[in-house]
């Protein structure tokens, strides 16, 4: 992230459910991921709003290099970037230790952790949010990266046009052969545009 946005600080909330996890100071962590992912300014703002609303609700995944004991983040790098920017004095953050043999193994685990094997589809998203209140639209746009799915939702469904009134005429056709009847039906349907129903 190359941007250094200035925002009014807020107290970083860490849910009590994470109290049973060990903690590590944000300034004691090294970033093994490097520039694998970019954090754009719009997504930084979304992340900030999300953390402000929900707190630091998911622990970091941390690997300790057995060679020197240095701690590296394997997951949670964007949240760590946020914490470092907003709280340069450092914050003790909850983490889950992740085992890895060495830096190469740790990087392989970063790719495995970062992979999104399940894909969010438009239909799946629509079903997921179907029962949500209208203000949920703002939440999705402001705090998540799923806003593009909302862009595909029309503001209002178009009003259904009234069906054109059609005069119904009953025609009885008697044919000696079934083949002739079939040919007549096909001709009426294809050439004349009639709607045909067998009673």
JOPE-V58346 format. One record per pair of residues at least 24 apart in sequence whose ideal C-beta (glycine too) atoms are under 8 Angstrom apart, sorted by the first residue. I is the first residue (numbers start at 1). J is the second residue. If there is no record, write none. Layout:
# JOPE-V58346
I/J ; I/J
This chain:
# JOPE-V58346
1/38 ; 1/39 ; 1/40 ; 1/41 ; 1/44 ; 1/81 ; 1/85 ; 3/41 ; 3/44 ; 4/85 ; 5/41 ; 5/44 ; 5/45 ; 7/48 ; 7/86 ; 9/86 ; 9/87 ; 10/52 ; 12/51 ; 12/55 ; 12/56 ; 12/83 ; 12/86 ; 12/87 ; 12/91 ; 13/55 ; 13/56 ; 14/55 ; 14/56 ; 14/93 ; 14/94 ; 15/55 ; 15/56 ; 15/57 ; 18/56 ; 18/57 ; 18/59 ; 18/94 ; 19/94 ; 21/59 ; 21/94 ; 21/95 ; 21/96 ; 22/94 ; 22/95 ; 22/97 ; 23/92 ; 23/93 ; 23/94 ; 23/95 ; 24/60 ; 24/62 ; 24/71 ; 24/92 ; 24/93 ; 24/95 ; 25/90 ; 25/91 ; 25/92 ; 25/93 ; 26/80 ; 26/83 ; 26/84 ; 26/87 ; 26/90 ; 26/91 ; 26/92 ; 26/93 ; 27/84 ; 27/90 ; 28/71 ; 28/90 ; 29/60 ; 29/62 ; 29/71 ; 29/72 ; 29/73 ; 29/80 ; 30/70 ; 30/71 ; 30/72 ; 30/73 ; 31/72 ; 31/73 ; 31/77 ; 31/80 ; 32/63 ; 32/72 ; 32/73 ; 32/74 ; 32/103 ; 32/106 ; 32/107 ; 32/110 ; 33/73 ; 33/74 ; 33/77 ; 33/110 ; 36/110 ; 36/114 ; 37/77 ; 37/78 ; 37/114 ; 39/78 ; 39/81 ; 43/78 ; 43/145 ; 44/82 ; 46/142 ; 46/143 ; 46/144 ; 46/145 ; 47/78 ; 47/79 ; 47/82 ; 48/82 ; 48/86 ; 49/142 ; 49/143 ; 50/143 ; 50/144 ; 51/79 ; 51/82 ; 53/143 ; 56/83 ; 56/93 ; 56/94 ; 59/93 ; 59/94 ; 59/95 ; 59/96 ; 60/93 ; 60/94 ; 60/95 ; 60/96 ; 61/95 ; 61/96 ; 61/98 ; 61/113 ; 62/95 ; 62/96 ; 62/97 ; 62/98 ; 63/97 ; 63/98 ; 63/99 ; 63/100 ; 63/106 ; 63/109 ; 64/97 ; 65/102 ; 65/103 ; 65/106 ; 66/101 ; 66/102 ; 67/102 ; 72/106 ; 74/98 ; 74/100 ; 74/106 ; 74/109 ; 74/110 ; 74/113 ; 75/110 ; 75/113 ; 75/114 ; 120/146 ; 120/149 ; 122/149 ; 122/152 ; 125/149 ; 126/153 ; 166/195
